[in-house]
């Protein structure tokens, strides 16, 4: 492993490279890591120094995008290195050691007061999987680790912000266990004074496929967990027998991006739904080959109206249908209006346009760098940039120019 910690002193006229003197963790496309200090960088290679004072030269195109961002910002490297090499799919290219995923035979997680509340535990480097029923927790843990690597590869602060904690993933295929879990979660919400959230959870619990739930502080401390857990209500165990299933990818990818973005202020949340939902569908389809996911909407004054939202009937026809709609003008490519969309009242073609938005932003090395920059801006400012600022991040002078390029991508680009 390789490490570097830096200090940025303002107004002293000193090169930022001078403060890259402590180690940081560097990551390769295949997931190997090295802890070292940065010595120097050029257009092709980065020279690092380990704590044993050994110099190691690495090809820049094999380093993660996050590492290359660091080299540009704190090593005075040429910004051209950000787009060096192929885009690739780090989630598929990373090598996961099966021995790093193990069942904790002597430990369980209790999520309720009844006998059905005991969940078996499986642990990987960054996740703790609690399972009840006929599922392969190891497969889900591997999916999560692959998606974690994808985020660490593309976003400079992801590994740092994650720190040494794990994220809890709950797999409930056993029906009594899932029912007991629901009672426990509703009671947890009520105890925290979140009566409306408890009411919504009660109404939707049996219809949910997956969701994010908050976990009590005591559980966080005892298991060294992040505050939000991923829950899967499993009706088709076959979706969880193998790694990288589309529905697994959709849910976990969305949770990881949400974790990195952090919370947004009440006035800065416009566009959050489009960004996170589009990302989930993009990763699901690009890595899983199809979409299996519908989105559940809870409406009405008493949280008693439940509707599902999905794209075109067949996930494989999404692109063809959207291209036709855009060419005919029945769907307008407009960033500013799309950022205002919410789940309520969303039409299928609008959901597919949201998918195309995130696909566009991650479709080549230049756009992916801009996407990573936008994520960093959101995590530091706690708000989604307005449309005109998003356009500037992607190198356009106006929203209209951004829209035109996005529309061209849908009609003629590598949109599939």
C-alpha positions as CSV (number, residue, x, y, z in Angstrom):
1,X,0.0,0.0,0.0
2,X,1.1,3.6,-0.7
3,X,0.3,6.7,1.3
4,X,0.5,10.5,1.1
5,X,-1.0,13.3,3.2
6,X,-0.7,17.0,2.2
7,X,-1.0,20.4,3.6
8,X,-2.0,23.4,1.5
9,X,-0.6,26.7,2.7
10,X,-2.2,29.8,1.1
11,X,-0.3,32.9,0.2
12,X,3.2,31.6,0.8
13,X,4.1,31.3,-2.9
14,X,5.4,27.7,-2.3
15,X,4.6,24.8,-4.8
16,X,1.9,22.5,-3.5
17,X,4.1,19.6,-4.5
18,X,6.3,20.6,-1.5
19,X,3.5,19.5,0.8
20,X,3.0,16.1,-0.7
21,X,5.4,14.7,1.8
22,X,3.4,12.2,3.8
23,X,2.1,8.9,2.4
24,X,-1.3,8.3,0.8
25,X,-2.9,5.2,-0.7
26,X,-2.5,4.8,-4.5
27,X,-4.7,2.5,-6.4
28,X,-4.3,0.7,-9.7
29,X,-7.0,-0.1,-12.2
30,X,-7.0,-3.8,-11.0
31,X,-7.4,-2.8,-7.4
32,X,-3.9,-3.3,-6.0
33,X,-2.8,-0.5,-3.6
34,X,0.4,1.0,-2.4
35,X,1.2,3.3,0.5
36,X,3.9,5.8,-0.4
37,X,4.8,9.5,-0.8
38,X,4.9,11.3,-4.2
39,X,8.4,12.2,-5.3
40,X,7.8,13.4,-8.8
41,X,5.6,13.0,-11.9
42,X,5.8,13.6,-15.6
43,X,3.5,12.9,-18.5
44,X,4.0,9.1,-18.4
45,X,5.1,8.0,-14.9
46,X,4.8,8.8,-11.2
47,X,7.8,8.1,-8.9
48,X,6.8,7.2,-5.4
49,X,8.7,6.5,-2.2
50,X,7.6,3.8,0.2
51,X,8.2,4.0,4.0
52,X,11.2,1.7,3.5
53,X,12.7,4.5,1.3
54,X,12.3,2.3,-1.8
55,X,11.5,4.2,-5.1
56,X,8.8,2.8,-7.3
57,X,7.9,4.0,-10.8
58,X,4.3,3.5,-11.9
59,X,2.6,4.2,-15.3
60,X,0.2,7.0,-14.9
61,X,-2.4,5.4,-17.2
62,X,-2.6,2.4,-14.8
63,X,-3.3,4.7,-11.8
64,X,-6.8,5.5,-10.7
65,X,-8.4,8.7,-11.9
66,X,-8.5,9.9,-8.3
67,X,-4.7,9.4,-8.1
68,X,-4.2,11.4,-11.3
69,X,-6.4,14.2,-10.0
70,X,-4.0,14.3,-7.0
71,X,-1.0,14.4,-9.3
72,X,-2.4,17.4,-11.2
73,X,-3.5,19.3,-8.1
74,X,-0.6,18.6,-5.7
75,X,2.2,17.2,-8.0
76,X,2.1,19.9,-10.7
77,X,1.5,17.2,-13.4
78,X,0.1,18.0,-16.8
79,X,-3.7,18.0,-16.7
80,X,-3.6,15.9,-19.9
81,X,-2.9,12.8,-17.7
82,X,-6.5,13.0,-16.5
83,X,-7.6,11.6,-19.9
84,X,-4.7,9.2,-20.5
85,X,-5.5,5.6,-21.3
86,X,-8.9,3.9,-21.9
87,X,-12.0,4.6,-20.0
88,X,-12.4,0.9,-19.1
89,X,-14.6,-0.7,-16.4
90,X,-12.7,-0.8,-13.1
91,X,-15.6,-2.6,-11.5
92,X,-15.0,-5.5,-13.8
93,X,-11.2,-5.2,-14.0
94,X,-10.5,-5.3,-10.3
95,X,-9.3,-8.6,-8.8
96,X,-11.2,-9.6,-5.7
97,X,-9.5,-12.2,-3.5
98,X,-12.2,-14.7,-2.5
99,X,-10.3,-15.2,0.9
100,X,-11.0,-11.5,1.7
101,X,-14.8,-12.3,2.0
102,X,-15.5,-14.6,4.9
103,X,-18.5,-15.7,7.0
104,X,-18.3,-14.8,10.7
105,X,-19.5,-18.2,12.0
106,X,-19.5,-17.2,15.7
107,X,-21.3,-13.9,15.3
108,X,-24.8,-12.7,14.3
109,X,-26.6,-9.4,14.1
110,X,-29.9,-9.0,16.1
111,X,-32.4,-6.8,14.3
112,X,-35.5,-7.1,16.6
113,X,-36.6,-8.9,19.7
114,X,-38.0,-12.1,18.2
115,X,-36.3,-15.4,17.3
116,X,-36.4,-14.5,13.6
117,X,-34.4,-11.4,14.2
118,X,-30.9,-13.0,14.1
119,X,-29.0,-12.5,10.8
120,X,-25.9,-14.3,9.8
121,X,-22.8,-12.2,9.1
122,X,-20.4,-12.1,6.2
123,X,-17.5,-9.6,6.2
124,X,-15.5,-8.1,3.4
125,X,-13.0,-5.2,3.4
126,X,-15.5,-2.4,3.2
127,X,-18.9,-4.1,3.9
128,X,-20.7,-6.2,6.5
129,X,-23.5,-8.3,5.0
130,X,-26.3,-9.5,7.3
131,X,-28.4,-12.3,5.7
132,X,-31.4,-14.4,6.5
133,X,-32.6,-17.0,4.0
134,X,-31.5,-18.6,0.8
135,X,-29.0,-16.1,-0.6
136,X,-25.3,-16.0,-1.2
137,X,-24.0,-13.2,0.9
138,X,-20.5,-13.7,-0.6
139,X,-21.8,-12.8,-4.0
140,X,-23.4,-9.5,-2.8
141,X,-20.3,-8.7,-0.9
142,X,-18.2,-9.1,-4.1
143,X,-20.6,-6.9,-6.0
144,X,-20.3,-4.2,-3.3
145,X,-16.5,-4.4,-3.3
146,X,-16.4,-4.1,-7.1
147,X,-18.6,-1.1,-7.1
148,X,-16.6,0.4,-4.1
149,X,-13.5,0.1,-6.2
150,X,-15.2,1.8,-9.1
151,X,-16.0,4.8,-6.9
152,X,-12.5,4.8,-5.3
153,X,-11.0,4.7,-8.9
154,X,-12.9,7.7,-10.1
155,X,-13.2,10.0,-7.1
156,X,-10.2,11.4,-5.3
157,X,-11.8,11.8,-1.9
158,X,-13.8,8.6,-1.8
159,X,-11.3,6.4,0.0
160,X,-10.4,9.1,2.4
161,X,-14.0,9.9,3.3
162,X,-14.9,6.2,3.7
163,X,-12.1,5.8,6.3
164,X,-11.9,2.5,8.1
165,X,-15.7,1.9,8.6
166,X,-17.9,-0.6,6.8
167,X,-21.3,-0.2,5.3
168,X,-24.0,-2.6,6.4
169,X,-26.0,-4.6,3.7
170,X,-29.1,-6.5,4.9
171,X,-30.3,-9.4,2.8
172,X,-33.7,-10.6,3.9
173,X,-35.1,-13.6,1.9
174,X,-36.7,-15.3,4.9
175,X,-40.2,-13.8,5.2
176,X,-40.6,-14.0,9.0
177,X,-37.1,-12.4,9.4
178,X,-38.1,-9.6,7.0
179,X,-41.4,-8.9,8.9
180,X,-39.5,-8.8,12.2
181,X,-37.0,-6.5,10.7
182,X,-39.8,-4.1,9.6
183,X,-41.2,-4.0,13.1
184,X,-37.8,-3.2,14.5
185,X,-37.1,-0.5,12.0
186,X,-40.5,1.2,12.5
187,X,-39.9,1.2,16.3
188,X,-36.4,2.6,15.8
189,X,-37.9,5.5,13.7
190,X,-40.6,6.2,16.2
191,X,-38.1,6.2,19.1
192,X,-36.1,8.8,17.1
193,X,-39.2,11.0,16.8
194,X,-39.6,10.2,13.0
195,X,-43.3,9.3,13.1
196,X,-44.0,10.2,9.4
197,X,-41.0,8.1,8.2
198,X,-42.2,5.2,10.3
199,X,-45.7,5.5,8.8
200,X,-44.2,5.5,5.3
201,X,-42.1,2.5,6.1
202,X,-45.1,0.6,7.3
203,X,-47.1,1.2,4.2
204,X,-44.3,0.3,1.7
205,X,-42.5,-2.4,3.6
206,X,-43.9,-5.4,1.8
207,X,-43.7,-3.8,-1.6
208,X,-40.1,-2.6,-1.3
209,X,-37.3,-4.3,-3.3
210,X,-34.6,-2.3,-1.7
211,X,-34.0,0.9,0.3
212,X,-31.6,2.7,2.5
213,X,-32.2,2.7,6.3
214,X,-30.6,4.5,9.2
215,X,-29.1,2.3,11.9
216,X,-28.9,3.1,15.6
217,X,-25.8,4.8,17.0
218,X,-25.1,1.8,19.3
219,X,-25.0,-0.6,16.4
220,X,-22.8,1.8,14.4
221,X,-20.2,1.9,17.3
222,X,-20.3,-1.8,18.1
223,X,-19.7,-2.9,14.5
224,X,-17.8,0.2,13.2
225,X,-20.4,1.0,10.6
226,X,-21.5,4.0,8.5
227,X,-24.9,5.5,9.5
228,X,-26.9,4.2,6.5
229,X,-27.4,0.6,5.6
230,X,-28.6,-1.0,2.3
231,X,-31.7,-3.2,2.7
232,X,-32.8,-5.8,0.1
233,X,-36.3,-7.4,0.4
234,X,-35.6,-10.6,-1.6
235,X,-38.4,-12.3,-3.4
236,X,-36.3,-13.9,-6.1
237,X,-33.3,-15.5,-4.5
238,X,-31.9,-16.2,-8.0
239,X,-31.0,-12.5,-8.3
240,X,-28.7,-12.9,-5.4
241,X,-27.0,-16.2,-6.2
242,X,-24.3,-14.6,-8.4
243,X,-22.3,-11.4,-8.2
244,X,-23.0,-8.3,-10.3
245,X,-26.7,-8.9,-10.7
246,X,-28.4,-5.8,-12.3
247,X,-30.7,-5.1,-9.3
248,X,-27.7,-5.5,-6.9
249,X,-25.7,-3.0,-9.0
250,X,-28.5,-0.4,-9.2
251,X,-29.1,-0.3,-5.4
252,X,-25.5,-0.4,-4.2
253,X,-24.2,2.0,-6.9
254,X,-26.8,4.6,-5.9
255,X,-26.0,4.1,-2.2
256,X,-22.2,4.7,-2.8
257,X,-22.7,7.8,-4.9
258,X,-25.2,9.2,-2.3
259,X,-22.6,8.4,0.4
260,X,-19.9,10.4,-1.5
261,X,-22.2,13.3,-2.3
262,X,-23.2,13.7,1.3
263,X,-26.3,15.7,2.3
264,X,-27.5,18.7,0.4
265,X,-29.1,21.8,1.8
266,X,-32.8,22.5,1.4
267,X,-32.2,25.1,-1.2
268,X,-29.5,23.1,-3.0
269,X,-31.2,19.8,-3.6
270,X,-32.7,20.4,-7.0
271,X,-31.3,17.9,-9.4
272,X,-30.3,15.4,-6.6
273,X,-33.0,12.9,-7.8
274,X,-31.9,13.1,-11.4
275,X,-28.2,12.7,-10.6
276,X,-28.4,9.7,-8.3
277,X,-31.2,7.9,-10.1
278,X,-29.5,8.3,-13.5
279,X,-26.3,7.0,-12.0
280,X,-27.9,3.9,-10.6
281,X,-29.5,3.0,-13.9
282,X,-26.3,3.8,-15.8
283,X,-24.3,1.4,-13.7
284,X,-27.0,-1.2,-13.6
285,X,-27.2,-1.3,-17.4
286,X,-23.6,-0.8,-18.3
287,X,-22.3,-3.4,-15.8
288,X,-25.3,-5.7,-15.5
289,X,-26.4,-5.7,-19.1
290,X,-30.0,-4.8,-18.5
291,X,-32.4,-3.1,-16.1
292,X,-34.5,-5.0,-13.5
293,X,-35.4,-2.0,-11.4
294,X,-38.7,-0.1,-10.8
295,X,-38.9,2.8,-8.5
296,X,-41.6,3.0,-5.8
297,X,-43.4,6.3,-5.2
298,X,-45.4,6.9,-2.0
299,X,-47.9,9.7,-2.4
300,X,-51.2,11.0,-0.8
301,X,-51.8,12.8,2.4
302,X,-51.7,9.6,4.4
303,X,-48.8,8.0,2.6
304,X,-51.4,5.5,1.2
305,X,-50.9,5.9,-2.5
306,X,-48.2,3.6,-3.9
307,X,-47.1,3.8,-7.5
308,X,-44.1,2.3,-9.4
309,X,-42.1,4.1,-12.0
310,X,-40.0,2.4,-14.7
311,X,-38.5,3.2,-18.1
312,X,-39.7,1.6,-21.3
313,X,-41.2,-1.9,-20.9
314,X,-38.0,-3.6,-22.0
315,X,-34.7,-2.2,-20.7
316,X,-33.0,-3.2,-24.0
317,X,-35.4,-0.9,-25.9
318,X,-34.7,2.2,-23.8
319,X,-32.1,3.7,-26.2
320,X,-34.1,3.0,-29.3
321,X,-37.2,4.5,-27.8
322,X,-35.5,7.6,-26.5
323,X,-33.6,8.2,-29.7
324,X,-36.9,8.1,-31.6
325,X,-38.7,10.4,-29.1
326,X,-35.8,12.9,-29.2
327,X,-35.7,12.9,-33.0
328,X,-39.5,13.4,-33.2
329,X,-39.4,16.2,-30.5
330,X,-41.7,14.4,-28.1
331,X,-38.9,14.4,-25.6
332,X,-36.9,17.6,-25.2
333,X,-33.3,17.5,-24.0
334,X,-33.2,20.3,-21.5
335,X,-30.9,20.2,-18.5
336,X,-32.6,23.0,-16.6
337,X,-36.0,21.5,-16.6
338,X,-34.7,18.0,-16.0
339,X,-33.0,19.1,-12.7
340,X,-36.5,20.1,-11.4
341,X,-38.0,16.6,-12.0
342,X,-39.0,14.5,-9.0
343,X,-40.4,11.0,-8.8
344,X,-44.0,12.2,-8.4
345,X,-45.6,12.4,-11.9
346,X,-42.5,11.2,-13.7
347,X,-43.1,9.6,-17.1
348,X,-41.2,6.6,-18.5
349,X,-39.5,8.6,-21.2
350,X,-38.3,11.2,-18.6
351,X,-36.8,8.4,-16.5
352,X,-34.9,7.2,-19.6
353,X,-33.7,10.7,-20.3
354,X,-32.4,10.9,-16.7
355,X,-30.5,7.6,-17.5
356,X,-29.0,9.2,-20.7
357,X,-27.9,12.2,-18.7
358,X,-25.6,10.2,-16.4
359,X,-24.5,8.0,-19.3
360,X,-23.5,11.1,-21.2
361,X,-21.5,12.4,-18.2
362,X,-19.5,9.2,-17.9
363,X,-19.2,8.2,-21.5
364,X,-15.5,9.3,-22.2
365,X,-12.5,10.2,-20.2
366,X,-13.0,14.0,-20.6
367,X,-16.6,13.8,-19.4
368,X,-15.8,11.4,-16.6
369,X,-13.2,13.9,-15.3
370,X,-15.8,16.6,-15.4
371,X,-18.3,14.3,-13.6
372,X,-15.7,13.7,-10.9
373,X,-15.1,17.4,-10.5
374,X,-18.9,18.0,-10.2
375,X,-19.1,15.3,-7.5
376,X,-16.3,17.0,-5.5
377,X,-18.0,20.3,-5.8
378,X,-21.3,18.9,-4.5
379,X,-19.6,17.2,-1.5
380,X,-17.9,20.4,-0.5
381,X,-20.8,22.8,-1.1
382,X,-23.7,20.6,-0.1
383,X,-25.7,21.6,-3.1
384,X,-26.2,20.6,-6.7
385,X,-24.8,23.2,-9.1
386,X,-27.4,25.1,-11.2
387,X,-27.6,24.1,-14.8
388,X,-25.4,26.9,-16.1
389,X,-22.6,25.9,-13.6
390,X,-22.9,22.2,-14.7
391,X,-22.5,23.3,-18.3
392,X,-19.3,25.2,-17.4
393,X,-17.9,22.2,-15.5
394,X,-18.3,20.2,-18.7
395,X,-16.6,22.9,-20.7
396,X,-19.6,24.8,-22.3
397,X,-20.3,28.5,-22.3
398,X,-24.0,28.0,-22.0
399,X,-26.7,25.5,-21.0
400,X,-27.9,25.5,-24.7
401,X,-24.5,24.3,-25.8
402,X,-24.5,21.5,-23.2
403,X,-28.0,20.5,-24.3
404,X,-26.9,20.4,-27.9
405,X,-23.9,18.1,-27.2
406,X,-26.0,15.8,-24.9
407,X,-28.7,15.6,-27.6
408,X,-26.1,14.8,-30.2
409,X,-24.8,12.0,-28.0
410,X,-28.3,10.5,-27.7
411,X,-28.9,10.7,-31.5
412,X,-25.5,9.8,-32.9
413,X,-23.1,9.0,-30.0
414,X,-22.1,5.8,-28.3
415,X,-25.4,5.7,-26.5
416,X,-26.5,2.1,-26.0
